[in-house]
Amino acid sequence: MLAVYLLLGIGATALALVLTPLVARGSLVLGLVDAPGGRKVHAESVPRLGGVAVVAASALAMILAATFVPERLAPDTWTTLRPLLLAGGLIFLVGLADDVHGLGPVPKLALEVAAALVVMLSGLLIERVTLLGVSWDLGWLAWPVTAAWLVGLTNAFNLVDGLDGLAAGVAAVAGAACGAILIARGHPAEAMLLASLVGAALGFLVYNFSPASIFLGDCGSLLIGFILAATAIAGWQKGATALATGVPLMIFALPIADAASTLVRRIWARPDGGRASLGSTLRQIVQPDRQHIHHRLLGLGWSTRRTVLILYGVTSVLSLLALATARLNTP
């Protein structure tokens, strides 16, 4: 079975290496570029539809594997993945609409919640929280907790996509760790999806690493965050024994910490115009700034490459600690 994961990963990497330059040229022709200025750290206009290449490479790798080595795929693979693919497709379209035309925060959030509902209605829920060896059943709270996890991590990866190669590289490291957990706990369908996604992210990273010739865009960062969040629930919750809650929190510590600090900072910031109201607070929350973790490291005088590599290292160390402390022998 390991050969299937390697085939998917390598195949998706090769496809991304071919497809990414084509998508970049198409983005330039259509004028879909990210212009410099404001909080942006790049100095030239850069194509922003890299997520199209990542999704296409990942999907084609899965289709080719199903076509040429169907005996290696479990019979119920596509049945298991159907809700993830449907919800992920919706997230991708939301991000693509935002990249092409711009999408307001309210419809964007509403569609993200709808995608989360698709996954939750399929039975994928955070039903137990395990801390210090003690598990608590969430009951009806499983629904809002799962929705918050899915929507929160989806947008957390969008927030860390602020430096060349950061989101794609962190996603590859975190996805590999989650994939290892899924394999060990007997979830091959979700593991295959992650293998293709990680491979596509690595192929894309060749063009996205500093100096980037193409960006992920919302269609890429939102989808990556959503798929990682959803598949993590399968490895974390499904089975006779739930993994400790600290395992996924360590793997995704960087995007979670950045998103949490951003939310707190923007909620407490005084809205433009002086007097605070619900509407002004919501506008303040979605207002971009240069106070993210990666921006603060740049402010110390670090280069983009050094900052990104350090954050890769932090994610790698925390992921290894998560794997070392996880009890993976119980499916």
C-alpha positions in Angstrom: 0.0 0.0 0.0 2.9 2.3 0.6 3.7 2.2 -3.1 0.3 3.8 -3.8 1.1 6.8 -1.5 4.5 7.2 -3.1 3.0 6.9 -6.6 0.4 9.5 -5.8 2.9 11.9 -4.2 5.5 11.6 -7.0 2.8 11.8 -9.7 1.2 14.9 -8.3 4.6 16.5 -7.9 5.5 15.9 -11.5 2.1 17.1 -12.7 2.4 20.3 -10.6 5.8 21.0 -12.1 4.2 20.9 -15.6 0.9 22.6 -14.8 2.1 25.5 -12.7 3.9 27.4 -15.4 0.9 26.9 -17.7 -1.4 28.3 -15.1 1.0 31.2 -14.4 1.0 32.2 -18.1 -2.8 31.9 -18.2 -3.1 34.2 -15.2 -0.9 36.8 -16.8 -3.0 36.7 -20.0 -6.2 37.1 -18.1 -4.7 39.9 -15.9 -5.2 37.9 -12.7 -2.2 39.1 -10.9 -1.3 40.2 -7.4 -0.1 43.8 -7.6 2.6 45.1 -5.2 1.8 47.8 -2.6 0.2 48.2 0.7 0.9 45.2 3.1 2.4 43.2 0.2 6.1 42.3 0.4 6.7 41.6 -3.3 7.9 44.3 -5.7 6.3 43.1 -9.0 3.0 41.8 -10.1 2.7 38.1 -9.7 0.1 35.6 -11.0 -2.2 34.6 -8.2 -4.1 31.4 -9.4 -1.5 28.9 -8.3 -4.2 27.0 -6.4 -5.6 25.9 -9.8 -2.4 24.1 -10.6 -2.2 22.5 -7.1 -5.8 21.2 -7.4 -5.5 20.1 -11.0 -2.3 18.2 -10.2 -3.7 16.5 -7.1 -7.0 15.6 -8.9 -5.2 14.2 -12.0 -2.9 12.1 -9.8 -5.9 10.5 -8.1 -7.7 9.9 -11.4 -4.6 8.4 -13.1 -4.0 6.1 -10.1 -7.6 5.0 -10.2 -7.3 4.4 -14.0 -4.0 2.5 -14.2 -3.7 0.8 -10.8 -7.3 0.4 -9.6 -6.4 -2.9 -7.8 -4.3 -0.8 -5.4 -7.2 1.4 -4.3 -9.7 0.1 -1.8 -13.2 -0.4 -3.3 -14.8 2.2 -1.0 -12.1 4.9 -1.6 -14.3 7.2 -3.6 -17.3 6.7 -1.4 -15.2 7.7 1.6 -13.8 10.7 -0.2 -17.1 11.9 -1.8 -18.1 14.4 1.0 -14.6 15.8 1.2 -14.4 16.3 -2.5 -17.8 17.9 -2.7 -17.0 20.3 0.2 -13.5 20.9 -1.1 -14.9 21.8 -4.5 -17.1 24.4 -2.9 -14.2 25.9 -1.0 -12.1 26.0 -4.2 -14.9 27.8 -6.0 -15.3 30.3 -3.2 -11.6 31.0 -3.3 -11.5 31.2 -7.1 -14.4 33.7 -7.0 -12.5 35.8 -4.5 -9.4 35.7 -6.6 -11.1 36.7 -9.8 -13.9 39.0 -8.7 -13.5 39.6 -5.0 -16.0 38.2 -2.5 -17.2 39.9 0.6 -16.5 38.4 4.0 -20.2 37.5 4.8 -20.9 35.4 1.7 -17.4 33.9 1.9 -18.0 32.8 5.5 -21.5 31.6 4.7 -20.2 29.3 1.9 -17.4 28.1 4.1 -19.9 27.1 6.8 -22.0 25.3 4.1 -18.9 23.3 3.0 -18.3 22.4 6.7 -21.9 21.2 6.9 -21.4 18.9 4.0 -18.6 17.2 5.8 -20.4 17.1 9.2 -23.5 15.7 7.7 -21.4 12.8 6.3 -20.6 11.9 10.0 -17.2 13.5 10.3 -17.4 15.2 13.7 -15.1 16.1 16.6 -17.1 14.1 19.1 -14.5 13.7 21.8 -11.7 15.8 23.3 -8.9 14.0 25.0 -6.6 15.9 27.3 -4.0 14.3 29.7 -5.4 10.9 29.0 -9.0 11.8 29.9 -11.7 12.0 27.2 -14.9 14.1 27.2 -17.8 13.5 24.9 -19.0 16.8 23.4 -22.5 15.8 22.6 -24.4 18.5 20.7 -21.3 20.7 21.0 -19.6 18.5 18.4 -21.4 20.4 15.7 -20.2 24.0 16.5 -16.8 22.8 17.6 -16.3 20.9 14.3 -17.6 23.9 12.3 -15.2 26.2 14.1 -12.3 23.8 13.5 -13.0 23.5 9.8 -13.7 27.1 9.1 -11.0 28.4 11.4 -8.2 26.3 10.0 -9.4 27.0 6.4 -8.9 30.7 7.0 -5.8 30.2 9.2 -3.9 28.8 6.1 -5.2 31.8 4.1 -3.7 34.1 6.7 -0.2 32.5 6.7 -0.1 32.8 2.9 1.7 36.1 3.1 5.3 35.2 2.1 6.7 33.3 -0.8 6.4 29.6 -0.2 5.2 29.8 3.4 1.7 28.3 3.1 2.6 25.7 0.6 5.6 24.5 2.5 3.8 24.5 5.9 1.0 22.6 4.2 3.4 20.0 2.9 5.0 19.4 6.3 1.7 19.3 8.2 0.1 17.2 5.5 2.8 14.6 5.6 2.5 14.4 9.4 -1.3 14.0 9.1 -0.9 11.4 6.3 1.4 9.3 8.5 -1.3 9.4 11.3 -4.0 8.4 8.8 -1.9 5.5 7.5 -1.1 4.2 10.9 -4.7 4.4 12.1 -6.1 2.7 9.0 -7.6 5.5 6.9 -6.2 4.8 3.4 -8.7 6.9 1.4 -7.9 10.1 3.3 -4.2 9.3 3.3 -4.2 9.0 -0.5 -5.9 12.3 -0.8 -3.2 13.9 1.4 -0.4 12.1 -0.5 -1.6 13.7 -3.8 -2.1 17.1 -2.1 1.3 17.1 -0.5 2.9 16.1 -3.7 1.2 18.8 -5.7 2.2 21.4 -3.0 5.8 20.3 -3.3 5.8 20.6 -7.1 4.1 24.0 -6.9 6.7 25.1 -4.2 9.4 25.0 -6.9 7.8 28.1 -8.4 6.4 29.6 -5.3 9.5 29.7 -3.1 11.2 33.1 -2.9 11.4 34.8 -5.3 7.9 33.5 -6.3 6.8 33.5 -9.9 3.2 32.5 -8.9 1.1 32.7 -5.7 -1.4 30.2 -4.3 -4.3 32.6 -4.2 -7.3 32.1 -2.0 -8.4 29.1 -4.2 -5.3 27.3 -3.1 -4.8 28.4 0.5 -8.4 28.0 1.5 -8.7 24.6 -0.1 -5.5 23.3 1.4 -6.6 24.5 4.9 -10.0 22.9 4.5 -8.7 19.5 3.3 -6.1 19.4 6.1 -8.6 20.3 8.7 -11.2 17.7 7.5 -8.7 14.8 7.0 -7.2 15.6 10.4 -10.5 14.9 12.1 -10.6 11.4 10.5 -7.1 10.5 11.9 -7.8 12.2 15.2 -11.4 11.0 16.0 -12.2 7.9 14.0 -11.5 4.6 15.7 -12.0 3.0 19.1 -9.5 5.5 20.7 -9.3 9.2 19.9 -5.9 10.8 19.7 -4.9 13.3 22.2 -6.1 16.8 21.2 -2.6 18.1 21.5 -1.5 16.1 18.4 -3.4 18.1 15.7 -2.8 21.3 17.7 0.9 20.8 17.5 0.9 19.9 13.8 -1.1 23.1 13.0 0.4 25.3 15.7 1.8 27.9 13.4 -1.4 28.7 11.4 -3.5 28.4 14.6 -1.3 30.7 16.6 -1.2 33.3 13.8 -5.0 33.2 13.3 -5.7 33.4 17.0 -3.4 36.4 17.6 -4.8 38.1 14.5 -8.4 37.7 15.7 -7.6 39.0 19.2 -5.5 41.9 17.8 -8.2 43.0 15.3 -11.1 42.6 17.8 -9.3 44.8 20.3 -8.1 47.4 17.8 -10.1 50.6 17.9 -12.2 50.7 14.7 -11.6 53.5 12.2 -13.9 56.4 12.9 -13.6 56.1 16.7 -16.8 54.6 18.1 -17.0 50.8 18.2 -20.0 48.9 16.8 -20.7 45.4 15.6 -20.4 46.4 12.0 -17.2 48.3 12.5 -15.7 45.5 14.5 -16.4 43.0 11.8 -14.8 45.3 9.2 -11.8 45.6 11.5 -11.5 41.8 11.8 -11.2 41.3 8.0 -9.0 44.3 7.5 -5.5 43.1 6.3 -2.4 44.3 8.3 1.3 43.6 8.6 1.3 42.2 12.1 1.3 38.5 11.3 4.1 36.3 12.7 5.9 36.3 9.4 5.7 40.1 9.1 7.1 40.5 12.6 10.1 38.2 11.7 10.7 40.3 8.6 10.6 43.4 10.8 13.6 41.9 12.7 15.6 42.3 9.5 15.3 38.7 8.4 15.1 37.9 4.7 12.0 36.2 3.2 13.9 33.0 2.7 15.3 32.9 6.2 11.9 33.6 7.7 10.2 30.9 5.7 12.8 28.3 6.4 12.7 29.0 10.1 8.9 28.6 10.1 9.3 25.4 8.1 11.6 24.2 10.9 9.2 25.1 13.6 6.4 23.3 11.9 8.6 20.3 11.3 9.8 20.0 14.9 6.3 20.4 16.3 5.0 17.8 13.8 7.7 15.3 14.8 6.9 15.9 18.5 3.2 15.3 17.7 4.0 12.0 16.0 6.4 11.0 18.8 3.7 11.6 21.5 0.8 10.2 19.5 -0.4 6.6 20.2 -0.7 5.4 16.6 -1.0 1.7 17.2 -4.7 1.8 18.0 -6.9 2.3 14.9 
